[in-house]
Amino acid sequence: MNLWNIFNPSQKGAFTLSFIVCALVSTSIEAKVALLDRVAAIVNDDIVLQSELNQRTVSVYSSIQKSGTQPPAEDILKKQVLERLISERLQLNIGFNAGVRIADQEIDQTISRLAADNNLSVQDYIAQVHASGSTMTALRQDIANEMIMAQVQQGSVMRGIHISDQELNNFLNSQEGKLMTSPEIKLGQILISVSSAATTSEINDAQKKLDSISEKINQGDDFKQLAIVNSDDQSALEGGNLGWRKQAQLPSLFTEALKGLKPGEVTKSIRSGAGFHLLKLYERRGGEKNLIEQHFARHILLKPNQVRDKAETVKFLADLRKKILAGNDFFALAKQHSEDPGSALKGGDLGWSTPGLFVPEFEQTMSSIALNEISEPFQSQFGWHILQVTERRMQDFSDDILRNRADNLLRQRKYSEELQVWLQKIRDEAYVEIKEI
């Protein structure tokens, strides 16, 4: 493992947990759904059960109602939900075959964040989950699935994305590159997907469908409702909500279409490799300069192995911490014992950090400990650490920080462009047989 191995995987793409919370809400819908244990769809060597489809439909229906949007007819909603489940099956199976597994501690940390996001203690959040009619087992499985799919998406799409120095320099020298602190944009999207193997007739039909949707929007129909019913994007069941996006992170096609658009307005049809899009601009915000708190940190990493189990690893780190507190040299101990080859030879030195550079456990510890304090042993997905912050500063964008941000933005832009294409590709290549639902 080198220094890059402890960088935050979310920097290579992000994932959201809002759907998990929605999926846990158990409510009945007036359309009487019978939970039947029969096959709704065959997906390669896997299946989607009718009972699973019905249960997810109920949860999504309830979520749509609570958002203030009128849910579509049950058959239309079920079709959208089934496509979501098929996509999930394909991604989860890719993850399983690739050996992607989510540690219990990662799930525990996510539950803690979900509780905090809802201004609840973990105990109160668990009680709320049970009161909703769900179980912690179901919640933990949903979280694990979301995290597996996020890793699969990152690994399958991001690994093919490369940013050359010339490309980075061109971006930084462009007008767009000079607007790194430009406002964030809150967007909604409707996508009518087009397969890479689509015929001219199928492409024309997709264009006509989007034109029809655009006309309905112009006549006053609700964008979110139309997205739920028609959109092929992963955001469809959330009313097409893409959330807040940095303008420089958007595909160039989107950036161009949004020029001059006012909040509440919708773009004209946009053609991309994934199909035809409509974007709705909800809000703009920000654009001012922000000072960034940076930490100069060093750490010692140890990983449990066949000789030294978890308890022994933690104890060994705790003993190293005591030695440092007693006056032993951090640099020398890190060089001798740390199992992070990217920093061990430098005495554990990680240099100056910027927010989002490291995994959440690392950043939380860096932000919470006092200057020059040695942290207690803590765990990340890469092993067990002790950490010391030797300096802190508030820094405006330096050249190095700017290049890092620009590189991330360019990767996110390419990622946004390629993700939907990849999702459509694995769907096209899969054997899917949909039963009567």
Residue pairs with C-beta under 8 A, 6 or more apart in sequence:
1 301
1 339
1 340
1 341
1 342
1 382
2 340
2 341
2 342
3 340
3 342
3 343
3 350
4 342
5 340
5 342
5 382
6 301
6 340
6 358
6 359
6 362
6 380
6 382
7 357
7 358
7 359
8 356
8 357
8 358
8 359
8 360
8 363
9 150
9 151
9 154
9 359
10 356
11 356
11 357
11 408
12 154
12 158
12 411
12 415
13 150
13 153
13 154
13 157
13 158
13 412
13 415
13 419
14 150
15 146
15 147
15 149
15 150
15 153
16 146
16 243
17 110
17 113
17 114
17 143
17 146
18 238
19 146
19 237
19 238
20 114
20 139
20 142
20 143
20 146
21 114
22 59
22 60
22 62
22 63
23 56
23 59
23 60
23 63
23 142
24 59
24 129
24 132
24 134
24 138
24 139
24 142
25 59
25 62
25 63
25 66
25 132
26 58
26 59
26 62
26 132
26 133
26 134
27 58
27 59
27 61
27 62
28 58
29 57
29 58
29 61
29 62
29 71
29 74
31 74
33 54
33 57
33 58
33 74
34 54
35 50
35 51
35 54
35 55
36 50
36 51
36 54
37 49
37 50
37 51
38 49
38 50
38 435
39 47
39 48
39 49
39 50
39 435
40 47
40 48
40 49
40 50
40 52
40 53
40 82
40 85
40 434
40 435
40 437
41 47
41 48
41 82
41 85
41 86
41 432
41 433
41 434
41 435
42 431
42 432
42 433
42 435
43 86
43 89
43 90
43 93
43 430
43 431
43 432
44 89
44 90
44 93
44 430
44 431
44 432
45 93
46 89
46 93
48 82
48 85
48 86
48 89
50 435
50 437
52 85
53 78
53 81
53 82
53 85
53 437
56 81
56 84
56 85
57 74
57 77
57 78
57 81
60 77
60 81
60 237
61 71
61 74
61 77
63 237
64 70
64 71
64 77
64 228
64 237
64 239
65 71
67 224
67 239
69 222
69 224
69 225
69 228
69 239
70 222
70 225
71 77
71 228
72 225
72 228
72 229
76 229
77 228
78 437
79 437
80 228
80 229
80 236
80 237
81 237
82 434
82 437
83 232
84 234
84 236
84 237
86 427
86 430
86 432
87 234
87 423
87 426
87 427
88 145
88 149
90 426
90 427
90 430
91 148
91 149
91 152
91 153
91 426
92 145
92 148
92 149
92 152
94 152
94 156
94 426
95 148
95 149
95 151
95 152
96 148
98 152
98 155
100 148
100 151
100 152
102 143
102 144
102 147
102 148
103 381
105 379
106 147
106 381
107 140
107 143
107 144
107 147
109 360
109 361
110 143
110 147
111 122
111 125
111 126
111 139
111 140
111 143
112 122
114 125
115 121
115 122
115 124
115 125
118 125
118 128
120 128
126 136
129 135
129 136
129 139
130 136
153 419
153 422
156 422
157 415
157 418
157 419
157 422
158 411
158 415
160 418
161 411
161 414
161 415
161 418
163 407
163 410
163 411
163 414
167 410
168 403
168 406
168 407
168 410
171 177
171 406
171 409
171 410
172 178
172 402
172 403
172 406
176 248
176 255
177 248
177 406
179 247
179 248
180 248
180 397
180 402
180 405
180 406
180 409
181 286
181 287
181 288
181 289
181 290
181 397
182 246
182 247
182 248
182 286
182 287
183 247
183 284
183 285
183 286
183 287
184 244
184 245
184 246
184 247
184 284
184 285
184 286
185 244
185 245
185 246
185 247
185 250
185 258
185 281
185 283
185 284
186 242
186 243
186 244
186 245
186 281
186 282
186 283
186 284
186 285
187 241
187 242
187 243
187 245
187 254
187 279
187 280
187 281
187 282
188 223
188 224
188 227
188 235
188 239
188 240
188 241
188 242
188 279
188 280
188 282
189 227
189 231
189 233
189 235
189 240
189 242
189 277
189 278
189 279
189 280
190 210
190 213
190 223
190 226
190 227
190 230
190 231
190 233
190 240
190 277
190 278
191 231
191 232
191 233
191 236
191 274
191 275
191 276
191 277
191 420
192 206
192 207
192 209
192 210
192 213
192 230
192 231
192 232
192 275
192 276
192 277
193 206
193 232
193 233
193 274
193 275
193 420
193 424
194 202
194 203
194 206
194 274
194 275
194 276
195 202
195 424
195 428
196 273
196 421
196 424
196 425
196 428
197 428
198 206
206 275
206 276
207 269
207 276
209 230
209 276
210 269
210 276
210 277
210 278
211 269
213 226
213 230
213 278
214 266
214 268
214 269
214 278
216 226
217 223
217 226
217 266
217 278
223 239
223 240
223 266
223 280
224 239
224 240
224 241
225 239
227 233
227 235
227 236
227 239
227 240
228 236
228 237
228 239
228 240
230 236
231 240
232 275
233 240
233 420
234 420
234 423
235 241
235 242
240 280
244 285
246 409
246 412
247 255
247 258
248 255
248 409
248 413
249 409
249 412
249 413
249 416
250 258
250 413
250 416
251 272
251 413
251 416
251 417
252 413
253 270
253 271
253 272
253 277
254 270
254 277
254 279
257 267
257 268
257 270
257 279
258 267
258 279
258 281
261 267
261 281
262 281
263 281
263 282
263 283
263 284
264 280
264 281
264 282
265 280
265 281
266 278
266 279
266 280
266 281
267 277
267 278
267 279
267 280
267 281
268 278
269 276
269 277
269 278
270 276
270 277
270 278
270 279
271 277
272 417
273 417
273 421
274 417
274 420
274 421
274 424
275 420
275 424
289 396
289 397
291 394
291 395
291 396
292 354
292 355
292 394
292 395
292 396
292 397
292 401
293 355
293 367
293 392
293 393
293 394
293 395
294 352
294 353
294 354
294 392
294 393
294 394
294 395
295 352
295 353
295 366
295 367
295 389
295 391
295 392
296 350
296 351
296 352
296 353
296 389
296 390
296 391
296 392
296 393
297 350
297 353
297 366
297 387
297 388
297 389
297 390
298 330
298 331
298 334
298 343
298 347
298 348
298 349
298 350
298 387
298 388
298 390
299 334
299 338
299 340
299 343
299 348
299 350
299 362
299 385
299 386
299 387
299 388
300 317
300 320
300 330
300 333
300 334
300 337
300 338
300 340
300 348
300 385
300 386
301 338
301 339
301 340
301 343
301 382
301 383
301 384
301 385
302 308
302 313
302 316
302 317
302 337
302 338
302 339
302 383
302 384
302 385
303 313
303 339
303 382
303 383
303 384
304 310
304 312
304 313
304 383
304 384
308 316
310 384
313 383
313 384
314 377
314 384
316 337
317 377
317 384
317 385
317 386
318 376
318 377
320 333
320 337
320 386
321 374
321 375
321 376
321 377
321 386
323 333
324 330
324 333
324 374
324 386
324 388
325 374
330 347
330 348
330 374
330 388
331 347
331 348
331 349
332 347
334 343
334 344
334 347
334 348
335 344
335 345
335 346
335 347
335 348
338 344
338 348
339 383
340 348
340 382
343 349
343 350
352 393
352 395
353 363
353 366
354 401
354 404
355 363
356 363
357 363
357 404
358 366
359 380
359 381
359 382
361 378
361 379
361 380
362 380
362 385
362 387
365 375
365 378
365 385
365 387
366 387
366 389
369 375
369 387
369 388
369 389
371 389
371 390
371 391
371 392
372 388
372 389
372 390
373 388
373 389
374 386
374 387
374 388
375 385
375 386
375 387
375 388
376 386
377 384
377 385
377 386
378 384
378 385
378 386
378 387
379 385
395 401
397 405
